């Protein structure tokens, strides 16, 4: 992944229920929301990659038995 300085920024619209959007605005001040969402997405991506590797390893181990 490129560093933050090299990577361009893209605006994204997220539709949330009003109560959740209000909480999000209160919990994360302006300028911190994007960081939180980016970290959450990267964490999710990382977990998916791990799950994929584990699934591949399980498949390989079943073939060996």
N, CA, C and O atoms as CSV, one atom per row, in Angstrom:
chain,resi,resn,atom,element,x,y,z
A,1,UNK,N,N,0.848,-1.184,0.000
A,1,UNK,CA,C,0.000,0.000,0.000
A,1,UNK,C,C,0.883,1.234,0.000
A,1,UNK,O,O,1.898,1.286,0.694
A,2,UNK,N,N,0.495,2.210,-0.772
A,2,UNK,CA,C,1.264,3.445,-0.822
A,2,UNK,C,C,1.045,4.242,0.454
A,2,UNK,O,O,0.039,4.084,1.146
A,3,UNK,N,N,2.023,5.110,0.748
A,3,UNK,CA,C,1.885,5.929,1.955
A,3,UNK,C,C,0.757,6.938,1.770
A,3,UNK,O,O,0.326,7.210,0.649
A,4,UNK,N,N,0.287,7.487,2.884
A,4,UNK,CA,C,-0.811,8.451,2.822
A,4,UNK,C,C,-0.453,9.663,1.973
A,4,UNK,O,O,-1.315,10.219,1.291
A,5,UNK,N,N,0.812,10.078,2.007
A,5,UNK,CA,C,1.229,11.254,1.255
A,5,UNK,C,C,1.126,11.010,-0.253
A,5,UNK,O,O,0.835,11.936,-1.010
A,6,UNK,N,N,1.362,9.770,-0.693
A,6,UNK,CA,C,1.348,9.453,-2.120
A,6,UNK,C,C,-0.045,9.116,-2.642
A,6,UNK,O,O,-0.317,9.282,-3.831
A,7,UNK,N,N,-0.907,8.655,-1.783
A,7,UNK,CA,C,-2.207,8.179,-2.232
A,7,UNK,C,C,-3.217,9.322,-2.316
A,7,UNK,O,O,-3.323,10.147,-1.409
A,8,UNK,N,N,-3.951,9.349,-3.421
A,8,UNK,CA,C,-4.962,10.388,-3.574
A,8,UNK,C,C,-6.166,10.073,-2.691
A,8,UNK,O,O,-6.379,8.925,-2.300
A,9,UNK,N,N,-6.934,11.084,-2.389
A,9,UNK,CA,C,-8.105,10.954,-1.534
A,9,UNK,C,C,-9.351,10.982,-2.406
A,9,UNK,O,O,-9.445,11.772,-3.346
A,10,UNK,N,N,-10.295,10.123,-2.091
A,10,UNK,CA,C,-11.549,10.085,-2.829
A,10,UNK,C,C,-12.701,10.237,-1.846
A,10,UNK,O,O,-12.715,9.612,-0.786
A,11,UNK,N,N,-13.647,11.057,-2.203
A,11,UNK,CA,C,-14.825,11.284,-1.362
A,11,UNK,C,C,-15.791,10.123,-1.572
A,11,UNK,O,O,-15.988,9.648,-2.690
A,12,UNK,N,N,-16.389,9.678,-0.466
A,12,UNK,CA,C,-17.310,8.552,-0.498
A,12,UNK,C,C,-18.534,8.903,0.334
A,12,UNK,O,O,-18.408,9.440,1.434
A,13,UNK,N,N,-19.698,8.606,-0.179
A,13,UNK,CA,C,-20.931,8.854,0.561
A,13,UNK,C,C,-21.403,7.536,1.149
A,13,UNK,O,O,-21.510,6.531,0.447
A,14,UNK,N,N,-21.686,7.551,2.453
A,14,UNK,CA,C,-22.171,6.360,3.144
A,14,UNK,C,C,-23.565,6.666,3.685
A,14,UNK,O,O,-23.776,7.685,4.343
A,15,UNK,N,N,-24.491,5.794,3.407
A,15,UNK,CA,C,-25.856,5.978,3.899
A,15,UNK,C,C,-26.010,5.169,5.181
A,15,UNK,O,O,-25.813,3.954,5.197
A,16,UNK,N,N,-26.368,5.873,6.258
A,16,UNK,CA,C,-26.569,5.258,7.563
A,16,UNK,C,C,-27.908,5.697,8.131
A,16,UNK,O,O,-28.424,6.753,7.765
A,17,UNK,N,N,-28.471,4.895,9.021
A,17,UNK,CA,C,-29.669,5.365,9.726
A,17,UNK,C,C,-29.340,6.651,10.489
A,17,UNK,O,O,-28.218,6.828,10.965
A,18,UNK,N,N,-30.312,7.531,10.598
A,18,UNK,CA,C,-30.090,8.847,11.193
A,18,UNK,C,C,-29.504,8.756,12.602
A,18,UNK,O,O,-28.585,9.505,12.934
A,19,UNK,N,N,-30.023,7.850,13.433
A,19,UNK,CA,C,-29.516,7.734,14.808
A,19,UNK,C,C,-28.050,7.305,14.819
A,19,UNK,O,O,-27.271,7.791,15.638
A,20,UNK,N,N,-27.675,6.414,13.932
A,20,UNK,CA,C,-26.289,5.964,13.852
A,20,UNK,C,C,-25.387,7.075,13.320
A,20,UNK,O,O,-24.263,7.241,13.794
A,21,UNK,N,N,-25.869,7.827,12.350
A,21,UNK,CA,C,-25.093,8.943,11.809
A,21,UNK,C,C,-24.867,10.007,12.877
A,21,UNK,O,O,-23.782,10.583,12.955
A,22,UNK,N,N,-25.876,10.272,13.698
A,22,UNK,CA,C,-25.727,11.251,14.789
A,22,UNK,C,C,-24.680,10.782,15.784
A,22,UNK,O,O,-23.830,11.565,16.211
A,23,UNK,N,N,-24.736,9.499,16.159
A,23,UNK,CA,C,-23.731,8.958,17.080
A,23,UNK,C,C,-22.336,9.064,16.478
A,23,UNK,O,O,-21.384,9.454,17.154
A,24,UNK,N,N,-22.225,8.714,15.205
A,24,UNK,CA,C,-20.936,8.755,14.517
A,24,UNK,C,C,-20.341,10.166,14.558
A,24,UNK,O,O,-19.149,10.338,14.815
A,25,UNK,N,N,-21.175,11.161,14.303
A,25,UNK,CA,C,-20.693,12.554,14.334
A,25,UNK,C,C,-20.264,12.966,15.734
A,25,UNK,O,O,-19.273,13.679,15.891
A,26,UNK,N,N,-21.002,12.523,16.758
A,26,UNK,CA,C,-20.646,12.869,18.140
A,26,UNK,C,C,-19.395,12.128,18.599
A,26,UNK,O,O,-18.540,12.710,19.267
A,27,UNK,N,N,-19.283,10.856,18.248
A,27,UNK,CA,C,-18.175,10.018,18.711
A,27,UNK,C,C,-16.853,10.355,18.028
A,27,UNK,O,O,-15.789,10.223,18.632
A,28,UNK,N,N,-16.918,10.786,16.778
A,28,UNK,CA,C,-15.706,11.061,16.019
A,28,UNK,C,C,-15.765,12.481,15.485
A,28,UNK,O,O,-16.569,12.782,14.603
A,29,UNK,N,N,-14.920,13.356,16.014
A,29,UNK,CA,C,-14.929,14.741,15.547
A,29,UNK,C,C,-14.516,14.842,14.080
A,29,UNK,O,O,-13.919,13.925,13.517
A,30,UNK,N,N,-14.849,15.978,13.482
A,30,UNK,CA,C,-14.504,16.238,12.086
A,30,UNK,C,C,-13.005,16.011,11.884
A,30,UNK,O,O,-12.188,16.482,12.676
A,31,UNK,N,N,-12.654,15.299,10.837
A,31,UNK,CA,C,-11.253,15.010,10.553
A,31,UNK,C,C,-10.809,13.659,11.085
A,31,UNK,O,O,-9.803,13.117,10.628
A,32,UNK,N,N,-11.541,13.107,12.041
A,32,UNK,CA,C,-11.195,11.798,12.606
A,32,UNK,C,C,-12.080,10.691,12.041
A,32,UNK,O,O,-11.740,9.512,12.132
A,33,UNK,N,N,-13.210,11.072,11.462
A,33,UNK,CA,C,-14.148,10.079,10.938
A,33,UNK,C,C,-13.531,9.263,9.816
A,33,UNK,O,O,-13.654,8.039,9.792
A,34,UNK,N,N,-12.876,9.929,8.898
A,34,UNK,CA,C,-12.265,9.228,7.763
A,34,UNK,C,C,-11.192,8.259,8.239
A,34,UNK,O,O,-11.075,7.154,7.711
A,35,UNK,N,N,-10.412,8.665,9.230
A,35,UNK,CA,C,-9.376,7.772,9.767
A,35,UNK,C,C,-10.004,6.519,10.358
A,35,UNK,O,O,-9.517,5.410,10.139
A,36,UNK,N,N,-11.094,6.701,11.111
A,36,UNK,CA,C,-11.776,5.555,11.718
A,36,UNK,C,C,-12.303,4.613,10.646
A,36,UNK,O,O,-12.096,3.402,10.732
A,37,UNK,N,N,-12.974,5.148,9.648
A,37,UNK,CA,C,-13.545,4.311,8.592
A,37,UNK,C,C,-12.433,3.599,7.823
A,37,UNK,O,O,-12.559,2.413,7.515
A,38,UNK,N,N,-11.361,4.300,7.513
A,38,UNK,CA,C,-10.248,3.689,6.786
A,38,UNK,C,C,-9.641,2.541,7.593
A,38,UNK,O,O,-9.363,1.475,7.043
A,39,UNK,N,N,-9.433,2.757,8.901
A,39,UNK,CA,C,-8.885,1.685,9.749
A,39,UNK,C,C,-9.836,0.494,9.811
A,39,UNK,O,O,-9.401,-0.657,9.752
A,40,UNK,N,N,-11.133,0.771,9.930
A,40,UNK,CA,C,-12.120,-0.305,9.998
A,40,UNK,C,C,-12.115,-1.127,8.702
A,40,UNK,O,O,-12.195,-2.355,8.743
A,41,UNK,N,N,-12.022,-0.459,7.572
A,41,UNK,CA,C,-11.997,-1.161,6.288
A,41,UNK,C,C,-10.722,-1.980,6.154
A,41,UNK,O,O,-10.763,-3.123,5.697
A,42,UNK,N,N,-9.591,-1.406,6.547
A,42,UNK,CA,C,-8.325,-2.146,6.467
A,42,UNK,C,C,-8.323,-3.346,7.411
A,42,UNK,O,O,-7.810,-4.408,7.059
A,43,UNK,N,N,-8.889,-3.187,8.599
A,43,UNK,CA,C,-9.001,-4.316,9.533
A,43,UNK,C,C,-9.861,-5.420,8.923
A,43,UNK,O,O,-9.513,-6.599,8.995
A,44,UNK,N,N,-10.976,-5.035,8.329
A,44,UNK,CA,C,-11.863,-6.009,7.685
A,44,UNK,C,C,-11.138,-6.720,6.543
A,44,UNK,O,O,-11.232,-7.940,6.406
A,45,UNK,N,N,-10.424,-5.962,5.735
A,45,UNK,CA,C,-9.671,-6.535,4.612
A,45,UNK,C,C,-8.645,-7.539,5.122
A,45,UNK,O,O,-8.495,-8.624,4.559
A,46,UNK,N,N,-7.946,-7.174,6.182
A,46,UNK,CA,C,-6.927,-8.049,6.767
A,46,UNK,C,C,-7.565,-9.345,7.280
A,46,UNK,O,O,-7.035,-10.432,7.048
A,47,UNK,N,N,-8.693,-9.233,7.973
A,47,UNK,CA,C,-9.380,-10.420,8.487
A,47,UNK,C,C,-9.849,-11.316,7.350
A,47,UNK,O,O,-9.786,-12.540,7.461
A,48,UNK,N,N,-10.318,-10.721,6.259
A,48,UNK,CA,C,-10.761,-11.510,5.112
A,48,UNK,C,C,-9.592,-12.256,4.480
A,48,UNK,O,O,-9.731,-13.411,4.078
A,49,UNK,N,N,-8.424,-11.584,4.392
A,49,UNK,CA,C,-7.238,-12.231,3.836
A,49,UNK,C,C,-6.807,-13.403,4.709
A,49,UNK,O,O,-6.435,-14.457,4.192
A,50,UNK,N,N,-6.853,-13.228,6.024
A,50,UNK,CA,C,-6.500,-14.309,6.939
A,50,UNK,C,C,-7.479,-15.463,6.784
A,50,UNK,O,O,-7.068,-16.623,6.729
A,51,UNK,N,N,-8.771,-15.156,6.713
A,51,UNK,CA,C,-9.791,-16.196,6.550
A,51,UNK,C,C,-9.562,-16.968,5.258
A,51,UNK,O,O,-9.693,-18.192,5.233
A,52,UNK,N,N,-9.222,-16.266,4.197
A,52,UNK,CA,C,-8.967,-16.913,2.914
A,52,UNK,C,C,-7.770,-17.855,3.009
A,52,UNK,O,O,-7.819,-18.975,2.502
A,53,UNK,N,N,-6.696,-17.405,3.656
A,53,UNK,CA,C,-5.511,-18.249,3.825
A,53,UNK,C,C,-5.837,-19.482,4.670
A,53,UNK,O,O,-5.397,-20.586,4.353
A,54,UNK,N,N,-6.609,-19.294,5.744
A,54,UNK,CA,C,-6.985,-20.419,6.594
A,54,UNK,C,C,-7.823,-21.426,5.820
A,54,UNK,O,O,-7.645,-22.634,5.977
A,55,UNK,N,N,-8.727,-20.941,4.993
A,55,UNK,CA,C,-9.557,-21.837,4.179
A,55,UNK,C,C,-8.696,-22.631,3.199
A,55,UNK,O,O,-8.908,-23.828,3.006
A,56,UNK,N,N,-7.725,-21.958,2.585
A,56,UNK,CA,C,-6.821,-22.641,1.654
A,56,UNK,C,C,-5.998,-23.695,2.382
A,56,UNK,O,O,-5.811,-24.797,1.866
A,57,UNK,N,N,-5.506,-23.373,3.572
A,57,UNK,CA,C,-4.727,-24.343,4.349
A,57,UNK,C,C,-5.581,-25.540,4.752
A,57,UNK,O,O,-5.103,-26.675,4.723
A,58,UNK,N,N,-6.840,-25.303,5.130
A,58,UNK,CA,C,-7.734,-26.405,5.480
A,58,UNK,C,C,-7.950,-27.322,4.272
A,58,UNK,O,O,-7.948,-28.546,4.404
A,59,UNK,N,N,-8.133,-26.726,3.113
A,59,UNK,CA,C,-8.340,-27.512,1.890
A,59,UNK,C,C,-7.110,-28.350,1.579
A,59,UNK,O,O,-7.229,-29.516,1.203
A,60,UNK,N,N,-5.936,-27.766,1.734
A,60,UNK,CA,C,-4.697,-28.494,1.460
A,60,UNK,C,C,-4.513,-29.626,2.461
A,60,UNK,O,O,-4.111,-30.728,2.088
A,61,UNK,N,N,-4.805,-29.361,3.726
A,61,UNK,CA,C,-4.625,-30.400,4.751
A,61,UNK,C,C,-5.606,-31.552,4.538
A,61,UNK,O,O,-5.271,-32.704,4.816
A,62,UNK,N,N,-6.823,-31.254,4.044
A,62,UNK,CA,C,-7.787,-32.335,3.754
A,62,UNK,C,C,-7.294,-33.189,2.596
A,62,UNK,O,O,-7.495,-34.404,2.594
A,63,UNK,N,N,-6.647,-32.569,1.607
A,63,UNK,CA,C,-6.124,-33.327,0.461
A,63,UNK,C,C,-4.985,-34.240,0.888
A,63,UNK,O,O,-4.808,-35.315,0.316
A,64,UNK,N,N,-4.216,-33.828,1.878
A,64,UNK,CA,C,-3.078,-34.621,2.343
A,64,UNK,C,C,-3.523,-35.850,3.129
A,64,UNK,O,O,-2.811,-36.853,3.163
A,65,UNK,N,N,-4.672,-35.781,3.748
A,65,UNK,CA,C,-5.117,-36.909,4.589
A,65,UNK,C,C,-5.621,-38.071,3.805
A,65,UNK,O,O,-6.023,-39.080,4.385
